[in-house]
Amino acid sequence: MATSRIAVDAMGGDEAPEAVVKGALQALHHAEDEMAILLVGPEEQIHEVIHAHPDAPTEALHVLDAPEVIGMGETPSIAVKQKTSSSIHRGLAAHHDGEADAFVSAGNTGAIMAASMFILQRIPGVERPSIAGFFPTLEGYSVVLDIGSNVDCKPAHLLQFAQMGTVYARQILKNENPSVGLLNIGEEPGKGDELTKETHGLLQDAEDVNFAGNVEGGDLLFYAADIIICDGFVGNALLKFGESMTTVLSEMTQQEMERQGLTPKEKRLVSGVLDEVRKGFDPESQGGAPLLGVNGNVLVGHGHSTPDVIAQLIHSASTLASEDIAHALKAAFNPSLA
């Protein structure tokens, strides 16, 4: 198998570059196949972190100098235009130029999205690239598109989210006929606002989508469909609600255990069960969110990513590259170019 080459934004995330470099080293140490990692960021700063790890496999670890950093709080459109020597810019450029098979970043999501569209560009036929998320259910994870990259959508955009999600599920999740549900306020076709009602008709008529109908919010946790479609406003609210569960469930459980006067042993038992349940809602548990619809393999991580999560991101990016999700999407939207 050919070596997978992953460009990693060394300055992406709250604990960068230390957490990113440590995660890259973990990924290399545990890689089942040949892998090379290109760390992108201020060269001197990255080398200092690498030198603190004498066991670093330097033959598979390379550094690409990028002196500028786009902060988490910066306005994406301005930062992308002004900081053309940023780690996000140069990492994506390395991917575009064929020096890497995929790009990973736990940095500013808006900047990653904007820079990807500028440098990699959209796949022909795709109007709105979309970041896909994962929502835990009783039977596994549902893929959710869009989770915030497109707030104002048209019915045609939601149809494309369904088509891209279908390709992703087939290519990466190995689900040959994934079901697609449209998040709505009722199961009946006539329910919802104009966006969801028009989208329902488009999905029903789409030959390349296995449409399962409308899905209500109360059905999500029961695994209503393999893929859930909504606009980015609703999707991001859903995502943030899910993320809050990791903290809120713990606090609620602690309060109730105190109220019931549980013994320390009983508390440990309850906490152990709760910790396993909470993992499903942890945004770090899924190995990043793929950006679908750009002409490349891009994976977005959470800003709080630990070294373990960075390593998982890199392995997930390697899978994206080996399955060539960008080519699969290009073939789906442009059969003549396949």
N, C-alpha and C positions, 0 to 999 in steps of 0.2 A: 504494500500500500504506500502511496506517495506521502511524503511528509506534509502535514498540515501546517501552514504558516499563519499565525494569528497576530494581528497588530492590536496592541492593548494600550489604551489611554492611561498612561501611568499617573496622570494628575486628576483622574476622575474619581470622585468619591470624597467623603468627609475625612478619611484617614489616609489620603494619598500623600506621597507616593509609597509610604511604608507598607500599607495594607495591600496595595496593588502588586508591588514587587514580591512580597511574601506569597501572595496568591499565585503569581506567575511561577514561582519556584515550586510551589506545591503541585501545580498542574503538570509541570515537567517531570517531577519525581514520580507522579502517579499515572502518567500517560501510558495507555496500553499500546498506542501506535506511535510512529515517529512524529515528533512535533517540534516546531521552532516558534519562538515568541519574540516579537519585535516590540519592545517597550518604547513608547513615544512620550517625550517630555523633556524638560531641561536636563541636558546630558550629564552635567557635573553632579546634580542633585540625585539623579537615578543611580549613577555609579557609586555614590557614597553608600546608598542603601544596599546595593549588590555586594559591595566589599565587606559589609557587615555579616555576610553569609558566605563563609569560606567554602561551603559545600555546594555553592551554586554551579549548575551545569552550564558554564559560560559558552561552551561550544554550540548550545541550542538557544542561547539568550543573547539578543542583540538590542542595541539602543539607537533610536533615531532622535536626533536633537530637535526639540520644539520649544523655544524659549518662552512662548506666551501661554497663559492658562486662562480658560474661560471659567469664571466662577459660577457657582450654583445659583447665585442670585442675579446674575447679569441678564439683561434683555437679549434673548437669542438673536433677533434680527440685527441688532446693533453689533453684538459681539462677533457674529459670524463675518460681518463686513469689515470690521476694524482689526480683528485679531487673526490675520491669515497665516500666522506662524504658530498658531495654537496647537496643542496636542491633538485636539479633535480634527482640525484641518489636515494636519500632516499625516495622522493615522489613516484618515479616510483617503487621502491622496495616495498613500502607499498601497492601499487596497485597490484603488482605481487603476494604478499603474502596474498592477500585477506583482507587486512585491509582497503582498499578503493575500491570503484567501478569505479572510474575514476581519472585521473590526469590532472590538469590544470596548465599551465605555460605561462607567458608572457615574458619569458627569452630568452636566446640564442637559436634560432630555430635549428641551426645545432647541438648543444649539446643535445637538446631534442630529435631530430631525432636519433642521434647516440646512446644515452643512452637507448632509447626505443627499438632499435633493439638489443642492448646487453642484456638488462634486461628482457624485455617482449618477445623479439624475433619475427621473422616474422611468420605470419600465414603460415602453410604448403601450398606450391604451389605458394605463392606470391614471386616474385623475387625482386621487388622494391616497398616497401611501399611508399605512396605518400601523400603529404599534399594538401588538396582540398581548393580552394578559391572560392569567389563569385564575379561575375561581374554584375553590374547593367544594366538593359535593359528597354525598354519601357513597357515590360510586366512582370516585376519581375526580379529575379536573375537567371543567368545561373551558374551552378557549373563548375569550371575550374580545370582540373587536367592535368599536374602537375604545381604548381606555384613556383617551385624553388628547390625542394628537390632532383630532379634527372635531372642534366643538360645534360648528355650524355645518350641517350636512344636508345634502339633497338625497332623494330616494335612490338615484343612480349610484351615489357614493356608497350607501349601505349595501346595495346589491354587489358592488365590487368588494366590499369587506367580506361578504359571504363567499364570494368566489375565491378570494385570496386565502381566507380561512380554510376553505375546502382543500385547496392545493397544499397548504401547510400540513393539514391533518393527514392527508394521503402520503405526503413526502416524508415528513418527520415523525409523525405519530403512527404511521403505518395503518391507518384507518381508511380502507378503500372507499367506504360510502358513508362519510360522516353526516350526521343529521344537523340541520341548521334551524335554530329558533330565533324569532324576532322578539326582543324584550318589549312588552307592552302592558297596558293596564287591564287587559282582558284577553281571553282566549279567542273570542269571536272575531272574524275577519274585519268587521265594521268598527271595532273598537280603536281608540287611540286618536292622536292628532293627525293632521294631514300628512305629515312625514311618514308615520308608521302605517297609515292606511294605504298610501301610495306604494310604499316599500313592500307591503304584504303582497300586492298584486304583482310587482316585479319578481319577487322571490318565487311566487307560485308559478309564474310562467317560465322561469329560468330552467333550462334543460340540464345545466351543469351544476345545479344546487339541489341537494336532497332536503327540501324545505319541510319542516315538521310543524309549522304554524306558529302562532303567537305563544309567548311564554310569559307568565306572570312572575313578579318578583318573589312571591311565596313558593314558587316551584324550583327556583334556582338551586337551592341546596339539596334537592332531591334528584339532581342530574336530569334536567329537563331536555337537554340536547347536547351534542358534542361541541357545537359552536353556538355562541350567543351573539347576536348582532344588535348594536345600538349606536347612537351617535356618541361622540367623545365626551359631551357634557354629562350624559347619564352614565357612561362607562367609567369616567373618572370618579364620579360620586360613589359608584358601586365599588370601585377599587379601593378608595380611601376608607369606605365603611368596612370593607374586609380587613384592611390593614389595622384598623383600630381595634379589631377583635382580639388581637394578640395581647394587647395591654388591658383592655376593659374586662375580658373574661377572667384574667388573673386577679384583678382588683375586686371584682364582684365575688369571686370564689373565696378570696381571703376574708372579705367582710362577712360572708355567710359562715365560714368555718369558725370565725371568732364568735359570731352570734350563737352558734350551736355548741360552742365550747368543746370542740374536737381536741383530742390529745395530740401531742407532737407526732406520734406514729400515724395516727389517722390523717393528719394534715399532709404528711409526706406521701401517703398512698393516693389521696385525692389530687395533690399537686402533680404526681407522676402521670396520672391519667390525663389531667388537664394539659400538661406539657405536650403530650402526643397529639391531642386535639388541636392545640394552638399551632402546631407546625404547618398544618394545612393552610392557615391564613397568613403565614409568614411570607412576605414578598420575596425573601431571599431563598426560599425553598425550591423555586422552580428554575433556577439557572438562567434568569434573565428574560427579557421580553424582546422578541424579534421584531424588527422593523420591516414590514412587508410592503413591496411595491417599488422599492428603489433597485437600481441595477447593481446589486451587491449583497453581501451577507453581513448584516449589522445586528448586533445584540446590545440591548440597553439594560444596565443593571441599576439597582437601587443605590441611592447616595450613601446609605449606611452599610454598604457591603463590607463584610469582614474578609480576611484572607481566604477562608474556606469558601466563601461565596464567589470571590473573584476566580478561584480555581475552577469552581463549577461553571461559571460564566464562560471561561476559556474552553472547557470541554464541550459545552453546548454550542459554542461558536464553531468548534471543529466539526461537530455533527452537521450544522447548517452548511458548512463549506463542503463536506464530503457528499452530502445529499444534493448540493447545488440548488438550493431553494430558489435562488434568483433565476436560474435557467428554467426551472419548472414553471415559475410564474410567467416568465416571458413566453414560454411555449403555450401556456393556457390562454394568455391574452392576445397572442399573435401566432396562431398555428403555422402560418406560412414561414415564420422565422425559426421554427423548431429544428 
